[in-house]
Amino acid sequence: MKKIFIFLIGIFLLACLALIISPGLRTSVSYKLDQLRIYVRYTLFPPQSYVFVPQQEAQLTVLSASATATLAASTATASPTPQPSQTPTPTPEPTITPTPLPKKVLLDDIRYMHQHGLWNYCGPANLAMALSFWGWKGDRFTTGDYLKPFREDKSVRAYEMIDYVVNQTDLNVILRYGGTPELLKNLLANGFTILIEKGIFLEESLTRRISWAGHYNVVVGYDDEARQFLTRDSYFSPPDYPLDYPISYDEILTQWRGFNYVFLVIYPDERAEQLYQALESYLDNNTAIQIATDTSQREADALQGLDQFLAIFNLGVNQTLVFDYLSAAATFDRAFALYAELPEAQRPHRVMWYNSAPYFAYYYTARYQDVIDLATTTLESTDKPYLEESWYWRGMALLALGDKYGAISDFNTALQYHPGFAPAKEALDQLSSNP
């Protein structure tokens, strides 16, 4: 027994010596220990087990109509998320006899880029693919260095992509909500690829659990006979999957619902008029939001389970887009109540990684504690809370409640995880100029 004990002590000392001598081995062991720690945490406390419970419903009736109008007017400067771009061109008159669409379209003049080997890189990869269709020469690192200055930032928002296109390229971009398969086909038939965001279930690399996550795709074609869209998917990459990765017409609706049927179209100046014609009613942003609102209301009444939660959440997003924060706050209350009733395996626990609309709704109805609780739940549910928007909004709510130092700490954390993040920087600048 004594010899075994001495042997084990010797092995332990040799292992410690190896770690001291070999930086590479030390890094490898440190990484494996960190992975083990995360695995144990997510096994004992899965992210789906964290549930936000709104506590301030009564305050929905406190604000007057004039106060609501004031809140709406102030949002233009307070919002860290730009509203979808408006196009000054008037909505074109519909043609009397629409030209029938072809049965099959494929726009394959696009450079494929995968996302593998980098953390949550579908945003930079897909934006780079979409830009390459118009002759842009960069790659996923070109977009990624701008979109993810902190490489482990958990999500790239659509507004960040818009900012990249507008400020870093010679191209233009339009974002709209409430898209339909018919609209996608019309855009494709007119020679425009489309960048969409959707929700899919994937296997976690560490725990092997199946969970819901956001994902971008570039839609490059469709096939009526096969009833499927063709995409360039940065995750399902060749040679294991087809280059033109197919998604059925039914499946794309289910996945796209997770992001309010949002789509972005990138285009050069010389193709603007053709795009405006192809967008039809969606050229007008307010009309597009109304279409999205009608869709989410209809689906909220008709669907069940996860799909119903997503539909109600979308309804809240659409109400926020038109500054109806009172209605949006009540709608998000309804959505989060349904979230708590879903089986854990079905809960889309990353939903707040991708959308700040509930923060807007609660903050602009003076429900600051709900903002704090929602942000805290979101941040605590993940081992690495690299979510600058949640830190920013929690800081804003803390500041509204008089906790200046807590707010400063959260704003600085937001900047740590997204260097140069404008809303947090502006908040700190205002605090420093008005001590």
N, C-alpha and C positions, 0 to 999 in steps of 0.2 A: 504493500500500500504506500509506503514511504517513497519507494522508487517511482511509482506512478505519479505521486504528487510532485516529486522533483522534476519528472519528465514534463508534466503539464506546465509547471512554472517555467521550465526551459523553453518550451514552445512559445509561451506567452512573451517571454523576454526577447526571443528571436523575432517574433512578429513585430514587437515594438521597435526593435532595432531596424528591421526592414523598412518600416514606415518612416523612420527618421532618415535613413540613408536614401531611399528611393522616393522622390517627389511624385513620380508617376504612379507608383503603387499606393502612396498615401492618398492621392486624388481619387484613384479607383475605389479604394476602400471607403473613403468619405462619401463618394457618390452612392455606393451600394447601401451604406448605412442610412443615408438620407432617403433613398427609395424605400428601404424597409420601414423607416419611421412613417413615411407618408402612407404606405400600404396599411400599417397597423391603425393609423388614425382613420383612414377612410373605411376600413373594415369595421371599426368600433363606432365611428360617427360618420356615416355616409352623408354626403352633401344633401341628398334628398330628404334627410331627416330634419333639416333646419326649416322651420316654417315661420313666416312673418304673419303676425296677427295685428291688424289695425286697431288702434285704441281710441281714435278721436272722431268717430262718426258724427257726433253731435255738432261739431264745429262747422259742418257743411251748411248749416242754416244760419250761421252768424253773419256772414258777409252780405252786405247790401248790393243792389244792382250797380250803384255807383262805384262801390269798392271793387266789384268784379271788373268793371270797365277800366278802372285804374290799373288793376293787375294785368289785364290784357295789354294795355298800352305800354306797360313797363317791361314786358317780356322781351321786346326786340333787343334791348340792351342787356338784359339779365341772362338771356339764354346762352349756354355754351354750345348748343347744337343748332347750326343754321337751319332755317326752314328750307324745304325743297325749292330749287331755283324757279323763279318765275320767268316766263318768256314773253317779251313785249309784243311779239307778233300776234295779231288777232287769230282766233280760231278759224281755220279754213272752212268754207262751205262744203258740205258733203256732195260728192258727185252723184248725178242722177242714176247712173248705171255703174255700180262698182265693178271693177275688173275682178273676175274670179281668181282666187289664189291658186298657185300651182299645188299639186298634190305632194310634192317633195321639194325641199330646199336644203342645201348644205353650203355654208360659207366657211370654207376650209383654209382660207388664206390667213392663218393665225399661228403664231409660234406656241407650241405647247410648253408649259412649265409646271413642274410638280412642286409640292409644298414640303416634301419629306426632308428630314434632317434638321429642321428648324421648328421652333415652338409656335404652334397656332399660326401658320404662315399662309393659310388659304387666301386671306385678304390680299397681301402683296402679290402672291402668285397669280391670282385671277385678274386683278387689276392690270398687271403687266401683260397678261394674255389679251385682255380686251383692248389695251392700247396698241399692242403689236398689230392688230388688224388694220390699223390706219398708218402703218409704216414706222411706228415708234421703235427705237432701237435698243431700249433698255431691257432689263430683266427683273426678276423678283427681288434681287438685292437693291436695285435702283429704287424701286418703290418701297421696299422694306426699310431701308435706311431712313426714309422720311416718315413712313407710317408707324414704324415701331422703333423709335430711337432707343427704347428699352426693349431688348429682344424678347423678354418673357411677358410683355404686355399681353393680356389674355384675349383681347378682341380688337379688331379694327372696325370702326363704325363707318357707315355709308357717308356721313358728313365729312369724315377724314379723307375718304376717297375723292369726294367732290373737291375738297381743298387742294388735293394733289393735282388733279387734272387742271383746275383753273390756274394754279400758281406755278406749276412745274412743267406744263406742256403747252403746245399751241392749239390744243383741241378744246372742245366744249363738252358739257355734260348736262343731262337733264335727269332728275330723279322724280319719280312719281310712285304713289301707292295705289293699291286696288287693281293691279294688272290682271289680265285674263289670258288663258291659252290662245284665244282668238287674236288678241292684241299682239302677243308674241309672234304668232305666225305672220301677221300683217307686217310687222317690223322686219322680220327675217326675209320675207318676200320682197321687201323694198331695199334689201342690202344692208341691214343693220344688225350686228350682234348685240346681245343684251346681257348685262350682268345682273344676276338676281341673288338674293340672300334667302336661305331656306333653313328649315330645321330637320335634321336627320338623326337616327339612332345609330351610334357607333360603339364598338367595344373599347372600353378603357384599356390602355396599354399596360397599366400597372395592376389594377384589380380584376380585369377581365369582366367587369360589369358592363351591361349594355345601358347607355344613357343618351339623353337628347342633347344635341349641340347645334350651334349655328354653323352654317357652311355657305360659301359663295360658289357659284357656277357661272360660266359663260355659256349662254345658249347660242349654238351655232347653226341649228337646223331643225327640221321636223320631217316626219314621214307619216302621211295620213293613212296609208295602207297598214303600216305597223302600229299606228296610233301611239307614236312616241316622239319626244323631242330628243335632239342630239346635243350633247354638251361637251365642253372640255372641262374635265373634273380634275382639279389639282391633287385630290386625294386618291381617287380610283384611277391610278396611272398605268400606262403601258409599261411593260408588255403583259402584265397580269390582267389588265382590263382593256377594252377597246379604246382607241384614241378618241373616237366620237362616242362618248359614253351615253347609252340610251336611258331615258326616263319616260315611263308611260304617261299618257295624258292625265290619267287619274292620279298617279303617284306624285306628279309635280304639283298638283293642286294641294294634296295633303301636306307635302313638305313646305311649299311656298306659304301656306297659311301661317306657319310659325313666324313669319316676318311681314304680315299685313300685305302680302303680294307686292312687295317693293321691287322696283327695277330701276336700273340706271342705263342710259344710252349715251355712249360717247360718239362724237361726230365732229368732222371738220367744218369750217365755215361754208365751204362750197356745197355741202350736203344739207344745210339747215332747212331749206324750204321743203325738200323731199321728206325729211324727218317730220316736220310739222304736219305735213299732209298725212303721213303714215300714223301719227299719234292720234289723229281724229279728235274725239272729245277730250282725250287726256292731255292735249296741248295746254289747256287751261288748268292750272294747278287746283283751283277751288273745285272745279268739276271732278277732277280725279279724286280729291279727298271725299267728296260726296259719294262717289261710286264706292270707294273703300268703306265709308261709313255704312252705306246701305248693305254691302256685302257682309260686313262684320255683324250688323244687327240681325240680318237674316240667319246667318250661321249660328249666332249665339242662341237663337230661339230654336234652331232645328237640330243641333249637334249635341253630343254627350261626351263626358269624360275629358280627356286631354284636348280633343279638338274643340270642345266647347270652351274650355279655359282659354285656349289660344284666341278663339273668336272674341270672347269678352275682353281679353287683354287688348286685342286689336281695336275694339270699339273705344276703349279708353285712350289708346294712342291717337285715334282719329279725332276724338273730342279735344284732346290736348292740342292738336295741330290747328284747331280753330279757336284756341284760347278759352274753351268752355271748361275751365278747371273744376268748377263745382260738380258738373256732371261727370267729368273724368274721374275725380276722386271717388265718387260713389261707385262708378263702374269698376275701378281697380279694387275697391273693397270687396265687391262681388267676385272679382276674379281671384283674389287671394283667398277668399273663403272657400271657393271651389278647389283651389290648389291644395289646401289642407285636407280635402276629402279624397283626393286622388290616391291610388296605391303608390307607395314610395317609388316603385320601379318605373312608374309612368311620369313622375314629376319632372318637369323641365327645369332643373335647379339652376341652370345657367341663364335663365331668361333675362335676369337683370344685368348680365354681362354686356348685353347687346342693346338695351333700350333704357333711356332715362325718363321716359314719359311719366311713370308713377312719381318720381321725385318732383317733377314740374307740378303735377296735380296737387300733391300734398303740400309742397312748399308754398305755392301761390294760393292756398286756402288756409294758410297759417297753421297747418298741422305739422309743426316742426318736429315734435317728438316722433311722429310716424316716419318722417324722413330719416331721422336718426336710427330708429329701430329697423327700418327696411335696409338702410345702408349697412348697419352693423350685422344684421342677419346675413346679408349678401357677402360681406367680407369674412365673417367667421366661418362660413360654410366651405371655404376653400383654403387649402394649406398655404398657398402663396397668393395673397390678395392683391394682385397687380391690376387693379381696376381704378384708374384715375378718376373716372366719373363718380364712382361711389364715394371716394374720399372727398372729392370736391363738394358734392351735395351734402354730405354729413357735416363738412366744415361750414357750409352756408347755414344749415339749420342750427348748429351750435352757436354760430355768431348771432343769429336771430334771437336765441335764448340768452344771450349775454355772456357766453363762454368764449371770450376772445382768444385765450391761449389754446384751448382745445381746437378752435377753428384754424388757428395758425399752424398747429401741428398737422392737421389733416390736409391743409393746402400744400404744405411742404412735402407730405407723403405723396400726394398726387403728382407733384413735380418730380419726385424721386422716381416714380414709376412711368412717368411720361415727361421727360425733360422738355421744357418750353410749352407745356400745356397752358394755353392762353387763359382760360377762365380762372385757373388757380393763380396764375401769375398776376392777373388783373386784380383779383381779390386781395392778394398780399400787397400789391402796390397801393390800393385804396386804403388798406389798414395802416400802412406806413406813412401815408400822406395825411391821414386823419387819426392820429394816435388817441 
